[in-house]
């Protein structure tokens, strides 16, 4: 969650109330304007509170036009009804809500089958609040397994985790919070993600694992998981070091099984110990739900699992939090049931088709160079062409925001910090018609941008408000 500071001035103006909003209240009369940064002294009618909150939210962007987020912004009305009906169910309370727990168990079994677990009945997994929590849990399991193997041989050694510098920020958090050295494979030239051989060379006896990303947030590309496992197989043959792989499939683990069946990245590879995904990304569920799966019980140390009985029954739990609503898990099961493999394939193919077509049309404008084309994740990144000097990607992002489009502009990390790009994330609900409108708005802006004497954006962070 974002960190927030208190108000700069303690006597800031109260929330303004339109006289039409006030309702007769025998106790307090017309509702008074409430303060912004402390609890009001008295209650107000529900319709007044509702209208005040709605007025504030009117200034938010339109979620359907947000091409920065990977998070689902549209579901069917029936899913919304189910979620409303389950919002008061506590997911942790499996004794009181056994059917909700059963739907969670079925989702884990479906994912184990989808990701080709050797024995789906032996795979273990859980729902989470999203991929960030799932990655933390997977990292904890890797660290504990390493500690089991090496505590006696290397007392006091500091564990390390190898990954590409393009990983999502949750992996930086994991290494910081759990005191693990992050060994990052830098970008080089036109390679914008992990190199398998470079990753293997960073491994040693204190490496708890290597993270492979199936769908980089920087450009939408898949990392070569099979090649990574092969490089680690060769490392084991030379040195005896057995380094497991975790696949961060936050997005790609719900794309590749349906559209890229020939790509081998999952539990078919014996070295893959665990996989995570975000149900609220290409799992097609509103936030927040994620999933973490291990190929078998051996991959998840038993001592990490806690059992509590004060809610009734025996409840094994592996999570960073405790109470959370069951609505998103129910919505995930609904979506699995509703779409099936054929339905997911159709939805994801449609989204990829929109991404590919839009990428081609952006390239055809002549002002931009594509880094990716939306043919792995339905995501593509592009930058300004070499001969464009009047404006930069931050100018484009700022001007598109004026039209309602949220398109992030950002620089790449170490070794390619010279490269600034725009990225478009296509999701279910971003239709071909909306893509047409996007191209029209972008085309309309270009003549003005070309007439600039130089790029206008001074504060790049303020221009986009975007960070990985």
Wavefront OBJ file of the C-alpha trace (Angstrom):
o trace
v 0.000 0.000 0.000
v 1.077 3.590 -0.589
v 2.362 5.546 2.383
v 0.554 8.754 3.286
v 1.540 11.671 5.483
v -0.829 13.679 7.615
v -2.284 16.988 6.388
v 0.132 19.865 6.056
v -2.258 22.318 7.702
v -4.423 21.251 10.659
v -7.214 23.783 9.955
v -7.891 22.826 6.355
v -11.325 23.661 4.908
v -14.076 21.119 5.638
v -15.781 19.069 2.966
v -18.276 21.292 1.159
v -21.901 20.136 1.106
v -24.380 21.252 -1.518
v -27.606 22.352 0.239
v -29.514 19.843 -1.878
v -27.525 17.024 -0.261
v -28.646 17.795 3.285
v -31.483 15.736 4.710
v -33.751 16.602 7.593
v -32.399 15.066 10.777
v -34.403 15.533 13.974
v -31.260 15.326 16.109
v -28.898 17.711 14.331
v -30.985 19.482 11.692
v -29.282 20.213 8.358
v -26.031 18.271 8.084
v -22.978 20.454 8.721
v -19.874 20.316 6.561
v -17.613 17.609 8.033
v -13.849 18.042 8.549
v -11.468 16.380 6.097
v -8.822 15.051 8.451
v -10.583 14.113 11.664
v -13.726 12.185 12.458
v -16.897 14.301 12.409
v -18.507 14.909 15.793
v -21.913 13.708 14.611
v -23.305 11.229 12.072
v -24.836 12.328 8.792
v -27.569 10.731 6.689
v -26.336 7.862 4.477
v -27.440 9.518 1.241
v -25.410 12.631 2.091
v -22.273 10.640 2.902
v -22.769 8.614 -0.280
v -23.040 11.718 -2.457
v -19.983 13.353 -0.881
v -17.833 10.302 -1.558
v -19.155 9.982 -5.127
v -18.320 13.625 -5.806
v -14.718 13.049 -4.713
v -14.397 9.946 -6.897
v -15.631 11.769 -10.008
v -12.109 13.141 -10.390
v -10.580 9.674 -10.737
v -9.601 8.492 -14.201
v -11.843 6.189 -16.230
v -10.642 2.661 -15.433
v -11.493 1.382 -18.914
v -9.158 3.981 -20.458
v -6.313 3.097 -18.086
v -3.713 1.461 -20.337
v -1.146 1.434 -17.514
v -2.729 -1.162 -15.264
v -2.684 -4.929 -15.707
v -5.594 -5.225 -13.281
v -9.033 -6.318 -14.499
v -11.414 -3.389 -15.017
v -14.495 -5.219 -16.342
v -16.467 -8.267 -15.263
v -19.933 -9.516 -16.045
v -22.798 -8.207 -13.862
v -23.430 -11.739 -12.550
v -19.897 -11.825 -11.147
v -20.501 -8.501 -9.443
v -23.652 -9.871 -7.823
v -21.775 -12.925 -6.531
v -19.022 -10.749 -5.124
v -21.547 -8.531 -3.347
v -23.168 -11.612 -1.844
v -19.802 -12.860 -0.527
v -18.199 -9.634 0.640
v -19.036 -10.388 4.277
v -17.479 -13.872 4.230
v -14.059 -14.114 5.845
v -11.851 -16.255 3.618
v -9.788 -17.469 6.565
v -12.803 -18.873 8.388
v -13.052 -22.205 6.617
v -15.082 -23.784 9.397
v -17.866 -21.203 9.145
v -17.732 -20.929 5.335
v -16.834 -24.426 4.151
v -18.268 -24.021 0.643
v -16.175 -20.911 0.012
v -13.148 -22.909 1.163
v -14.138 -25.713 -1.197
v -14.272 -23.319 -4.142
v -10.776 -22.133 -3.235
v -9.566 -25.756 -3.172
v -11.108 -26.382 -6.590
v -9.388 -23.314 -8.036
v -6.024 -24.597 -6.776
v -6.733 -28.003 -8.362
v -7.720 -26.382 -11.667
v -4.536 -24.322 -11.747
v -2.392 -27.361 -10.908
v -3.946 -29.146 -13.881
v -3.629 -26.079 -16.124
v 0.066 -25.720 -15.231
v 0.789 -29.412 -15.841
v 1.690 -30.502 -12.317
v 3.019 -34.093 -12.531
v 0.404 -35.128 -9.969
v -2.263 -32.427 -9.603
v -3.566 -34.120 -6.468
v -0.128 -33.753 -4.846
v 0.290 -30.061 -5.710
v -0.347 -27.619 -2.877
v -1.456 -24.034 -3.167
v -3.434 -21.155 -1.748
v -5.180 -17.976 -2.709
v -3.582 -14.637 -1.814
v -4.434 -10.970 -2.078
v -2.440 -10.796 -5.311
v 0.834 -11.787 -6.923
v 2.884 -9.653 -4.556
v 1.811 -11.722 -1.559
v 2.135 -14.916 -3.618
v 5.725 -13.994 -4.507
v 6.538 -13.313 -0.863
v 5.225 -16.750 0.092
v 7.155 -18.448 -2.717
v 10.324 -16.603 -1.726
v 9.887 -17.645 1.901
v 9.564 -21.285 0.834
v 12.740 -21.016 -1.266
v 14.655 -19.459 1.609
v 13.492 -22.054 4.132
v 14.404 -24.934 1.798
v 17.864 -23.412 1.311
v 18.293 -23.013 5.069
v 17.419 -26.668 5.612
v 20.087 -27.768 3.159
v 22.855 -25.374 4.126
v 22.500 -24.380 7.787
v 25.190 -26.823 8.889
v 27.496 -26.501 5.888
v 27.491 -22.681 5.682
v 26.614 -21.252 9.117
v 26.036 -17.505 9.023
v 25.940 -17.385 5.213
v 23.735 -14.771 3.591
v 21.224 -16.215 1.115
v 20.794 -14.680 -2.331
v 18.102 -14.706 -5.004
v 18.945 -14.395 -8.717
v 16.573 -12.611 -11.089
v 16.452 -10.166 -13.951
v 16.560 -6.468 -13.164
v 13.147 -6.235 -14.843
v 11.336 -8.056 -12.019
v 8.312 -6.440 -10.407
v 9.035 -4.400 -7.287
v 7.544 -7.100 -5.025
v 10.768 -9.099 -5.448
v 12.841 -6.133 -4.281
v 10.523 -5.945 -1.278
v 10.959 -9.633 -0.567
v 14.741 -9.377 -0.568
v 14.632 -6.299 1.647
v 12.088 -7.619 4.143
v 13.553 -11.135 4.422
v 17.233 -10.098 4.279
v 18.128 -11.846 1.053
v 20.763 -10.490 -1.309
v 19.208 -9.588 -4.667
v 21.482 -10.606 -7.544
v 20.155 -8.872 -10.627
v 20.919 -9.748 -14.231
v 21.101 -6.388 -16.052
v 19.568 -5.571 -19.411
v 21.928 -5.533 -22.374
v 21.288 -3.972 -25.776
v 17.923 -5.151 -27.106
v 17.575 -7.854 -24.435
v 15.171 -6.413 -21.898
v 14.899 -9.367 -19.515
v 16.909 -12.130 -17.872
v 19.611 -14.022 -19.783
v 19.673 -17.697 -18.711
v 23.438 -18.149 -18.837
v 24.088 -14.881 -17.002
v 21.623 -15.973 -14.316
v 23.376 -19.327 -13.864
v 26.737 -17.586 -13.515
v 25.409 -15.530 -10.594
v 24.402 -18.629 -8.640
v 26.451 -20.114 -5.818
v 25.932 -22.385 -2.805
v 23.924 -19.600 -1.089
v 21.440 -19.087 -3.930
v 17.930 -19.926 -2.732
v 16.515 -19.901 -6.254
v 16.166 -18.103 -9.565
v 13.050 -16.153 -10.531
v 11.873 -16.367 -14.116
v 9.178 -13.926 -15.228
v 6.517 -15.071 -17.662
v 5.527 -11.647 -18.897
v 7.729 -8.708 -17.933
v 5.927 -5.592 -16.736
v 8.465 -3.467 -18.629
v 7.623 -4.673 -22.128
v 5.296 -7.700 -21.965
v 7.914 -10.241 -23.089
v 8.245 -13.793 -21.770
v 11.512 -14.801 -20.178
v 12.902 -18.109 -21.573
v 12.042 -20.382 -18.630
v 12.993 -23.637 -20.376
v 16.397 -22.224 -21.335
v 16.866 -20.981 -17.786
v 16.177 -24.455 -16.406
v 18.581 -25.964 -18.944
v 21.330 -23.559 -17.863
v 20.746 -24.527 -14.226
v 20.751 -28.227 -15.173
v 24.178 -27.715 -16.729
v 25.310 -25.850 -13.611
v 24.274 -28.785 -11.439
v 26.166 -31.210 -13.674
v 29.340 -29.108 -13.285
v 29.115 -28.147 -9.631
v 26.445 -30.251 -7.918
v 24.452 -27.128 -7.015
v 20.718 -27.799 -7.302
v 19.014 -24.395 -7.712
v 15.200 -24.336 -7.934
v 13.208 -21.983 -10.149
v 10.144 -19.952 -9.248
v 8.043 -18.714 -12.167
v 6.458 -15.320 -11.602
v 3.507 -15.781 -13.915
v 1.569 -12.787 -12.578
v 0.226 -12.179 -16.078
v 1.639 -14.810 -18.413
v 0.532 -17.849 -16.422
v -3.040 -17.029 -17.475
v -2.082 -16.301 -21.092
v 0.454 -18.947 -22.147
v -1.640 -22.049 -21.245
v -4.336 -20.908 -23.669
v -2.442 -19.182 -26.482
v 1.113 -20.580 -26.329
v 0.700 -24.262 -25.522
v 4.013 -25.118 -27.187
v 5.942 -22.839 -24.824
v 7.270 -25.012 -21.990
v 7.523 -22.923 -18.834
v 5.515 -24.630 -16.078
v 5.648 -27.799 -13.917
v 6.595 -29.814 -16.993
v 10.079 -28.570 -16.147
v 11.276 -30.554 -13.087
v 13.310 -27.602 -11.838
v 10.209 -25.387 -11.488
v 9.287 -25.615 -7.801
v 6.532 -23.013 -7.642
v 4.398 -20.671 -9.748
v 2.289 -17.638 -8.955
v -0.313 -15.714 -10.883
v -2.679 -12.796 -10.377
v -6.306 -13.781 -10.637
v -7.047 -10.083 -10.901
v -4.925 -9.629 -14.018
v -5.416 -12.002 -16.934
v -7.276 -14.325 -14.577
v -10.098 -11.855 -15.368
v -11.237 -11.110 -11.793
v -11.566 -7.776 -10.040
v -8.769 -7.076 -7.486
v -7.498 -8.466 -5.348
v -6.796 -12.165 -5.707
v -3.644 -14.098 -6.499
v -2.551 -17.722 -6.431
v 0.610 -19.511 -5.316
v 1.202 -23.181 -6.164
v 4.006 -25.615 -5.331
v 4.562 -28.787 -7.359
v 4.284 -30.959 -4.217
v 4.410 -30.833 -0.427
v 8.201 -31.184 -0.447
v 8.514 -27.816 -2.202
v 6.600 -26.073 0.610
v 8.220 -26.645 4.014
v 5.620 -27.737 6.533
v 6.981 -25.441 9.254
v 5.786 -22.405 7.257
v 2.178 -23.548 7.540
v 0.314 -22.383 10.660
v -2.699 -24.082 12.147
v -5.288 -22.255 14.198
v -8.487 -23.520 15.783
v -9.962 -20.545 17.597
v -12.476 -19.971 14.787
v -13.476 -23.625 15.007
v -11.949 -26.612 13.239
v -8.336 -27.118 12.170
v -7.269 -24.460 9.661
v -3.863 -24.740 8.007
v -2.918 -21.343 6.621
v 0.034 -19.937 4.709
v -0.423 -16.200 4.242
v 0.973 -12.816 5.211
v -2.412 -11.619 6.408
v -5.355 -13.248 8.117
v -8.844 -11.920 7.490
v -9.892 -11.020 3.955
v -13.110 -11.323 1.962
v -13.991 -14.485 0.079
v -15.624 -12.522 -2.761
v -12.631 -12.545 -5.111
v -12.043 -16.285 -4.711
v -15.709 -16.941 -5.483
v -15.409 -14.663 -8.525
v -12.353 -16.623 -9.690
v -14.254 -19.900 -9.472
v -17.191 -18.299 -11.301
v -14.874 -17.181 -14.113
v -13.213 -20.609 -14.386
v -16.648 -22.228 -14.514
v -18.097 -19.624 -16.866
v -15.332 -19.635 -19.471
v -13.561 -22.979 -19.337
v -10.493 -23.498 -21.500
v -12.245 -22.562 -24.747
v -13.681 -19.382 -23.264
v -10.356 -18.257 -21.804
v -8.690 -19.010 -25.122
v -11.228 -16.870 -26.991
v -10.975 -13.945 -24.551
v -7.177 -13.942 -24.420
v -6.872 -14.330 -28.197
v -9.189 -11.383 -28.732
v -7.116 -9.273 -26.357
v -3.871 -10.271 -28.061
v -5.376 -9.490 -31.478
v -6.247 -5.981 -30.285
v -2.723 -5.510 -28.904
v -1.019 -6.684 -32.102
v -3.238 -4.562 -34.333
v -2.791 -1.485 -32.166
v 0.988 -1.934 -32.050
v 1.134 -2.103 -35.849
v -0.956 1.047 -36.185
v 1.233 2.933 -33.707
v 4.329 1.874 -35.665
v 2.676 2.967 -38.927
v 2.439 6.547 -37.646
v 6.181 6.830 -38.281
v 7.065 8.685 -35.084
v 7.592 5.599 -32.936
v 9.711 2.459 -32.728
v 8.252 -0.718 -31.247
v 10.211 -2.685 -28.658
v 7.567 -5.410 -28.432
v 4.471 -6.120 -30.506
v 1.926 -7.620 -28.123
v 2.541 -11.162 -29.367
v 3.345 -12.614 -25.914
v 1.493 -10.718 -23.224
v -1.135 -8.491 -24.907
v 1.195 -5.638 -24.007
v 3.594 -3.610 -26.100
v 6.228 -0.986 -25.402
v 7.404 1.691 -27.811
v 9.648 4.727 -27.876
v 10.100 7.716 -30.143
v 11.940 7.178 -33.412
v 15.567 8.270 -33.617
v 14.749 11.311 -35.762
v 12.093 12.661 -33.370
v 13.626 15.526 -31.347
v 10.716 17.917 -30.758
v 9.070 15.783 -28.075
v 9.669 12.698 -25.971
v 7.576 9.865 -24.528
v 6.806 11.936 -21.415
v 5.220 14.628 -23.580
v 3.115 11.976 -25.305
v 1.977 10.520 -21.978
v 1.067 13.957 -20.640
v -0.937 14.936 -23.717
v -2.764 11.584 -23.866
v -3.765 12.069 -20.240
v -5.546 15.251 -21.305
v -7.736 13.064 -23.515
v -8.465 10.643 -20.658
v -5.913 7.973 -21.654
v -3.506 6.795 -18.963
v -0.378 5.551 -20.743
v 2.743 5.288 -18.577
v 6.079 6.679 -19.693
v 9.187 5.524 -17.842
v 12.879 4.787 -18.167
v 14.341 1.292 -18.225
v 16.666 0.158 -15.408
v 20.454 -0.235 -15.205
v 22.401 -0.636 -18.444
v 19.449 0.736 -20.460
v 18.619 3.837 -18.464
v 19.050 5.740 -21.710
v 15.818 4.188 -22.978
v 12.480 5.855 -22.190
v 9.318 4.149 -23.367
v 5.539 4.165 -23.379
v 3.653 0.962 -22.613
v 0.128 -0.072 -23.550
v -1.595 -2.878 -21.627
v -4.580 -4.371 -23.440
v -7.138 -6.131 -21.249
v -10.517 -7.719 -21.670
v -12.882 -4.780 -22.125
v -10.386 -2.734 -24.144
v -12.102 -3.337 -27.450
v -11.071 -2.763 -31.046
v -13.399 0.272 -31.018
v -11.566 1.783 -28.050
v -8.270 1.027 -29.806
v -9.565 2.997 -32.801
v -10.329 5.956 -30.551
v -6.868 5.729 -29.005
v -5.159 5.846 -32.401
v -7.351 8.756 -33.470
v -6.442 10.751 -30.358
v -2.741 9.941 -30.690
v -2.770 10.882 -34.375
v -4.520 14.158 -33.563
v -1.847 15.090 -31.020
v 1.180 14.459 -33.231
v 1.108 17.673 -35.343
v 1.164 19.806 -32.186
v 3.930 17.728 -30.652
v 6.008 17.945 -33.825
v 5.803 21.747 -33.718
v 7.384 21.946 -30.268
v 10.907 23.425 -30.216
v 12.015 20.722 -27.749
v 10.556 18.259 -25.218
v 8.404 20.152 -22.696
v 8.196 17.850 -19.699
v 10.615 18.908 -16.970
v 9.439 16.705 -14.091
v 9.164 13.218 -15.542
v 7.796 11.617 -12.363
v 5.022 14.229 -12.163
v 4.242 13.717 -15.831
v 3.119 10.133 -15.399
v 2.828 9.340 -11.716
v 3.963 5.856 -12.695
v 6.453 3.538 -11.038
v 7.124 -0.183 -11.329
l 1 2 3 4 5 6 7 8 9 10 11 12 13 14 15 16 17 18 19 20 21 22 23 24 25 26 27 28 29 30 31 32 33 34 35 36 37 38 39 40 41 42 43 44 45 46 47 48 49 50 51 52 53 54 55 56 57 58 59 60 61 62 63 64 65 66 67 68 69 70 71 72 73 74 75 76 77 78 79 80 81 82 83 84 85 86 87 88 89 90 91 92 93 94 95 96 97 98 99 100 101 102 103 104 105 106 107 108 109 110 111 112 113 114 115 116 117 118 119 120 121 122 123 124 125 126 127 128 129 130 131 132 133 134 135 136 137 138 139 140 141 142 143 144 145 146 147 148 149 150 151 152 153 154 155 156 157 158 159 160 161 162 163 164 165 166 167 168 169 170 171 172 173 174 175 176 177 178 179 180 181 182 183 184 185 186 187 188 189 190 191 192 193 194 195 196 197 198 199 200 201 202 203 204 205 206 207 208 209 210 211 212 213 214 215 216 217 218 219 220 221 222 223 224 225 226 227 228 229 230 231 232 233 234 235 236 237 238 239 240 241 242 243 244 245 246 247 248 249 250 251 252 253 254 255 256 257 258 259 260 261 262 263 264 265 266 267 268 269 270 271 272 273 274 275 276 277 278 279 280 281 282 283 284 285 286 287 288 289 290 291 292 293 294 295 296 297 298 299 300 301 302 303 304 305 306 307 308 309 310 311 312 313 314 315 316 317 318 319 320 321 322 323 324 325 326 327 328 329 330 331 332 333 334 335 336 337 338 339 340 341 342 343 344 345 346 347 348 349 350 351 352 353 354 355 356 357 358 359 360 361 362 363 364 365 366 367 368 369 370 371 372 373 374 375 376 377 378 379 380 381 382 383 384 385 386 387 388 389 390 391 392 393 394 395 396 397 398 399 400 401 402 403 404 405 406 407 408 409 410 411 412 413 414 415 416 417 418 419 420 421 422 423 424 425 426 427 428 429 430 431 432 433 434 435 436 437 438 439 440 441 442 443 444 445 446 447 448 449 450 451 452 453 454 455 456 457 458 459 460 461 462 463 464 465 466 467 468
